[in-house]
Amino acid sequence: IGGGIRSLETIEHYVKAGVSYVIIGTKAVKQPEFVAEACRAFPGKVIVGLDAKDGFVATDGWAEVSSVQVIDLAKRFEADGVSAIVYTDIAKDGMMQGCNVPFTAALAAATKIPVIASGGIHNLGDIKALLDARAPGIIGAITGRAIYEGTLDVAEAQAFCDSYKG
């Protein structure tokens, strides 16, 4: 669950309800120490959502683009025990023009935290491009609009990933 995670009490509520992971976004950027605290309190349950434009972290529903570089912030979270990073290139999200494979791969290579790609996935070709990048730290991809628009079939995408030999 992601969106509005701003307190340990909120995380506890979701974890007790059976949620596997919570995604901390804006709060992770504005108060990085909160991530460490959350990881200590709920080990294995915290994912950080890093939304970015041109490599710089965006917050507050993408209304603000900071001077903080995504890779620098991601490295900051390595010692905290973050389970994964959801990286969204906001210039690509919802545009169905392909995700930012080069930056996603660079982020995965620069940090020990697994990366989930988000933003811009349009079809199976975009998923193949992520797989072809051969970045061992990329562990998944999030797609939304492509499913609703019918340009990506979930079962077909899963079967493709399961059988991918690259």
BELPE-V507793 format. One line per field, one symbol per residue. ss: DSSP state (h for helix, s for strand, l for the rest). burial: + if it has 9 or more other ideal C-beta (glycine too) atoms within 8 Angstrom, else -. A space follows every 50 residues. Layout:
# BELPE-V507793
ss = ???
burial = ???
This chain:
# BELPE-V507793
ss = lslllllhhhhhhhhhlllllssslhhhhhlhhhhhhhhhhllllsssss sssllssssllllsssssshhhhhhhlhhhlllsssssslllllllllll hhhhhhhhhhllllsssslllllhhhhhhhhhlllllsssssllhhhhhl lllhhhhhhhhhhlll
burial = -+--+--+-+++-++---+-+++++-+++--+-++++++--+--++++++ +++--++++--+---+-+-++-+++-++-++++++++++++++--+-+++ +-++++++--+-++++++++++++-++++++-+-+-++--+++--++--- -+---++--++-----
